[in-house]
Amino acid sequence: MGLKGHEVRKTTLKEFGLMLNGYIARQHREWDRTRHIMSYIATFAGLGAKEFVTPQSVYPLPTDGEETKKMKITTSAQAEKLLKEFE
């Protein structure tokens, strides 16, 4: 993640977890972009593909098939619980 020693010592475990999740998400986005480019090259660059090569067939990612989790907040108690998670 590129953190220096003093930066690691100053972060809490929760902050480190959030940074790690962000780092992993960025890596997945970069690999997703790479596999899309690879599938376009395989399909359209005259490499003999008779049908469209999907990015998932080029390089499967752990996030394939996951949907974004959305939480509906309908009460003030749910809103307070969500705010406490970010403290």
Summary of the structure (lengths in Angstrom):
residues: 87
radius of gyration: 19.8
end to end distance: 22.6
largest distance: 58.2
contacts: 156
relative contact order: 0.09
helix: 60%
strand: 0%
